[in-house]
Amino acid sequence: MWYVIIIAVVVVAALRVACSWQSEQCHSKRRLDGMTALVTGASSGIGKETALDLAKRGARVILACRNLEKAQRVADEIVKESENNNVVVREVDTSKLSSVRHFANEILKTEIRLDILVNNAGIPGHHCRMLTTDGLELTMATNHYGHFLLTNILLELLKKSAPSRIVNVSSMMHDFCRKLDPEDLNFEKNSYNSFKAYCQSKLCNILFTLELSERLRGSGVVANSLHPGYVYTEIVSKIGGLKGFVFKLLAYLVAKDPRLGAQTTIHAAVSEEIDNVSGKYFVECKESTCSKLASHRGMSKKLWLASELDVKLEPHESILYTS
């Protein structure tokens, strides 16, 4: 019996070490002194580690989070570890369009520049179809619509600060979404399940990036998306039921820790190698291929137009508004 336990422990340890060795890291030494970076969902996991890294590089870092108390504790930790006092907390809930609008307009009023925007906040698919006060499905609102609106409102400031970057955190789970109906993004017609909702939202992150990069061509603002790898974060810990048990078991065996999980996000935000790269999808700090649907230019245009309508984007809110 003891031999079985010892063998199991050794196998688990070997798996975890192997996964760590295979995880690429951002090797850029670029400093960000005088620059401003904004990270949504920065109070834990990948967002927290990204914010910490950017602060260590000298950037002014804005932690954009729902829970101000938790975010402030994280900000204090980042200040202490990075020895950078220019770390601030601002409140935003990406599932609520009114919150996004208020937050974005406050940023426009108070910040003189924005060099890096990291759209990181996200939730796993909700166990049942739930609508927000805006009439949007909760997973799509949090993971896609909120960031679509936020990015559009902040584009003018990003353009004024060029060269600047937009980083959209997606997932390899987008590949499980085999079709997308731009006229039914909120599952009013088609059946809903949490897995489908999450995968669709991650597909939308990539398609949004694709269209955004095309519309920003020549502006000095680049936009890229990425898969961070399988990372044990609060998103995984919040998944319940049998599915949650399986995900947590896999996470224990092979998942990256948040620091390693943040490396591709950091790479997309700072690396000199991709100063002029836009509209691409990254995995393990390298340009990679996404699904055929995620690369479909026609679908990216349709998603953009549908998203404009669903968030009720006004002409004065975005320099990329479709007339």
N, C-alpha and C positions, 0 to 999 in steps of 0.2 A: 504493500500500500504506500509506504513512504517513498519507494522508488518512483511510483506513478506521480506522486505529488511533486517530487524533485524534478522529474522530466517535464512536467507541465509548466513549472516555474521557469525552467531553463528555456523552454520553447517560447513562452510569452516574452521573456526578457530579450531573447534573440530577435523576435518579431519587432519589438519596440525599438531596439537598437538599429535594426536594418532599415526601418521606416525613417528613422532620424538621419541615417547616413544618406539615404536616397533623396532627402529633402534639400532642394537648392536654396541658397541664401542670397540675399542682395549684397553685392560686394562694393557698391558705389560708396565713395567717401565724400560725396558732394555735401557742402554746407548750404544751409538755407537761411543764413543770417539776413534779416531785413525782409524776409518773405512771410506770408500768412497762409496757413493751411487750415482747412475746415474738415473735420471728420464726423460723420453722423454715426450714431451708435457706438460712441467712443468710451462708454463706461465699463466695458468688459470685452473679453475675447480679442478677436482680430483688431477691432477698432481701437481698443485700449493700447495694444502693442504697437499699432501703427502710429497713434498719437505720441506715444513715448519716444519712438524712433525719430519722428519729425522734430520733436522738442529737443532731443539730444543734438540734432543738427543745427539748432539755433533758430528755428522758425517760431513765429507767434502761432500758437495752436488753439483753435476753437473747438471745444468738445460740444457737439450738438446732440443733446440727449433728452429723453423723456423724463427721467428721474433725476431731478436737480441735486437732491441730497447725495445720492449714490455717485453721481458724476463729480460733485465737488470733492468727495473723498478721493476719487481716482485722480482728479486734477492735482490735489495736494501731494499724492504719491509721485506723480509725474514730475512736479516741480522739484521735489526732494531728490529724486533719482537723476534727473537730467540737469539739475542746477540751472534751470531756465525758469524764471519767474513769469514769463510772458505766456501763461497758459490760462485760458478763461473758459467758463462754462456758460452755455446758452441753452435755453429750453426749446425743444421742438419735438412734435409727435408726427412722424411722417405718414401716419394713417389718417390724419386730419388735415384737410386742405387749408382750413382757416389758420391752423397752427403753422403750417409751412409758409403761408403767405405772410403772416405776422413776423415770423422769424427771419425770412429772407429780406423783407423790407427793413427790418432793424439792422441787418448786416449791411445793407446798402447805405443806411444812414450813418453807421458808426465805424465802418471799416474803409480805409482808403485804398486797399488793394486786396486781392485774393489770388494767390498763385497756384494753390492746389486744393481741389475739391474732391474728397473721397466719399462717395456714396456707399456706405457700408451697412447701415442699419437694416435689419431684416428679422423676420419671424418665420418659424416653420408653418406649414399649412395648418390653418385652424381646423379643429376636429369636425366642425360643421360649418356650413355656409353662413357667414355672418356679414351683415352689411354695416358700413360706417354711417355716420350722420350725413355723409355726402352721397349715400346710395351706392357706394363702391364695395366690392368684396374685400374683406379685411386684409387678406394676404396680399392681394394685388395692390391695394391702397398703400400698405406699409412698404412693400418691396419694390414696387414700380411707380405708381402714380405720384407718390410723395416726392420721390427723387426726380421724376420727370419735371414736375412743377418747380421744385427747388432749383434745379439746374438752369431751367429756362429763365427764371427771375434773376439769377446771379450771373448770367452770361455776359451782360454788359460790363460788370466789374471784372470778370475773368479776362475779357477781351482787353480792357484798359490796362490790365496787369501783365499782358503777354510779354514773353512766352509763358504760358500757364497750362495746367493739366487738369483733366477730369478723369477720375478713376471710378469705374463701376464694378463693384464686387458681385460677381455672378456665381455660377456653380456648374460643374459637369452634369448636374441633374437636369440641366436644360435639354440634354440629349434625349430624355425620356418623354419630352413633349413633341409628339410627332405631327401635330396639326395645330393651327392657331386660327381662330375666327375673330378678326378685329371688331366684328359687330357683336361679339358675345364674350368680351373679356371678363365679365363679372358673373359668368355661369347662370345667366337668366334662362337660357334655352337648354344648354347642355348640362349633363349631370355633373355634380360636384363631388370631389373627395379631396382630402388635405394634401395627398401626394401630388395629385394633378395640379392643384392650385400653386403649390410651391414650385414645381417644375416649370409651369407656365410663367410664373413671375421671373424666374431666372432666365428663361428664354427671352422675355421682354427686356431684361437688362442688356443683353447682347445686341438685340435688334435696335434698341434705343441708341446704344453706343454707335452702331453702324451708321444710322441715319444722322446722328448728331455730328459725327466726324465729317460726313459728306457736306453737311450744311455749314460747318465751320472751316471748310477748306480755305487756306490762305489767310486765316485770321490770327494765327499765332497761338491758337488754343487747340490742344490735342486731346482726344478722348479715347480711352482704351478700357476693355473689360478683362475679367480674369476669373479663373477658378483657383481658390486658395489651397485646395487639397482637402482631405478629410480631416477636420479639426474638431477637437472636443471643446465646444463652447457652450454657452447658455442655451443656444438654439437646440443643441442635441439633448441637453439635460431637461428641457421642457417637453420633449416628446413623450407621450404617455402610452400605456397599453403594451401589447406584445411588440408592436413596431418599435416603440421606445426602448424596450428591453434589448431587442436585437441591435439597434443603433448604438446603445450605450455599451453593449458587449464588444461590438466591433471597434468602437472608439477606444475602449480600454486596451484592446489588443494592438491596433494599428494606427490610431489617429495621431496627428501631430499635436503638440501643445500650441497654445495661441501665439507664442513668439515665432515658432517656425511657420505657423499658418499665416502670419502676417507678411512673410517675406516677399511674396509675389505682389502684394498690394504696395509695399514699400518700393519695390523695384519699379512698378508702373508709375509711382509718384515722383521718383527722384533720379532714376538711372540716366546717365548721360548717353547711354547706348540707344535710347529711344526718344531722344529730344524731338525728332521730326517724324516719329511713328504715330499714326492715328488710325482708329477704326479696327484695331487688331484685338485678338483674344490671347491671353497669356496663361500658361500653366508652368509651375516650377521655374519662374523667372525667365521663361523663354516663350517666344511667339509660338502659338499652337493652332490647331484647326478646331473649329467648332462644328456643330451639326449643319447639314445642308440647309435646313430651315432657318437656322440662326444666321446664315450667310446670304439669305434671300433679300436682295435689294428692294424688290417690289413689296415684300411683306414688311420690311422696315419702314417704308413710306406709309403704308396703310396703318401700321401701328402708331406712327407719329400722329397722323391725322385723327385717328380714333382717340388717342390720349389727349390731344388738344381739346377735343369736344368733351371728353369725360371729366377733365379737371376744370373745364370752362376757362381756358386760357384766354386772357384779354390781349389785344394788340399792343398795349403799352407795357405789358409784363415781360415781353421777350423780343429780342432783336431777331429771332428766327421764326416769329409768328407767321403762319401760312395765311397769306392774304386771299 
